[in-house]
Amino acid sequence: MDAILLQVLNGLDKGSAYALIALGLTLIFGTLGVVNFAHGALFMIGAFCSVTVQKILNISTVAEHPTQKDFLGNPLKVETPYVETWFGTDVGASIIDWSVPLAILFAIPVMLVIGFIMERGLIKHFYKRPHADQILVTFGLAIVLQEVIKYFYGANPIPTPAPDAFRGSFDFGAFFGLDVSLIYPYWRLVYFGFSALVIGAVFAFLQFTTFGMVVRAGMADRETVGLLGIDIDRRFTIMFGIAAAVAGLAGVMYAPINSPNYHMGMDFLVLSFVVVVVGGMGSLPGAVLAGFMLGILESFASMNEVKAILPGIDQIIIYVVAIFILLTRPRGLMGRKGVMEE
């Protein structure tokens, strides 16, 4: 029983990442009709926003210690981060410790600008082109972005720790008075809660704001909304930026779970596209549902007991489920009629 609960929890945090990336993919496809293969790169850039903030906060001044010597007998050089100089040792150390959550404030404007530049500078020229052209150009853009990151940050993963307050694990067994030990890392719980908050905020924005209502109307019938004198293209451009920000935030908070590397976006991209297809192209609830469902299934498939019976099943379970669902429900779990047929 404890193993089952643990796999459900493991699946929730991985499913959270799938759901956030798939949500952004679906927003872009549903509004602009663009199949964006560069979306995984936005997730990766978000993770490197955490790395960047961590590096900025650790920029230090070097001074010679008045009494201590190094092993050569020279005055010992001591590095002191500027934030500790400006705010005091304790406050400065706390700011550095909380660099990942603080990176959210840095990532939101950065990702909005990147999304705006991508849409206005490149992707808008491919709106009326076949999906194959869109896939080729966005896939090429993803490779360019990851090579840029590799040039500036190197090829090796960069550890980006969570704040001290969220290191360690929570014992669900002891908390609920069970006889089993059910240990789960604190930060993965934080990631799940953060994902639920972002997903809820996106749905509330689309459901309860005038801007969101216009966007949803444009997703359903773009031409009619345009005939009413509404500049729907400008709103869709903003939605592209919001989708980029959602992917970036998913990457920021995932950095302590998986040390950022230039290839991490591509690792998530293929699986996230499968999530979008399973959920139904253009369906936001479908993307979230499929993200969590496939994350949990993948987690169960990685159990040793399952792999002993079906070796390698954890590597293919998502694709097997996708084939089964598409054979029985060609539009995915919650896909709308006519989305892919157009």
Buried (B, 14 or more C-beta within 10 A) or exposed (E): EBEEBBBBBBBBBBBBBBBBBBBBBBBBBBBBBBBBBBBBBBBBBBBBBBBBBBBBBEEBEEEEEEEEEEEEEEEEEEEEBBBBEEBEEEEBBBBBBBBBBBBBEBBBEBBBEBBBEBBEEBBBEBEEEEEEEBBBBBBEBBEEBBEEBBEEBEEEBBEBBBBEEBEEEBEBBEEEEBEBEBBBBBBBBBBBEBBBEBBEEBBEBBEEEEEBEBBBBBBEEBEEBEEEEBEBBEBBBBBBBBBBBBBBBBBBBBBBBBBBBBBBBBBBBEBBBBBBBBBBBBBBBBBBBBBBBBBBBBBBBBBEEBBEEEEEBBEEBBBEBBEEBBEEEEBBBBBBEEBBEE
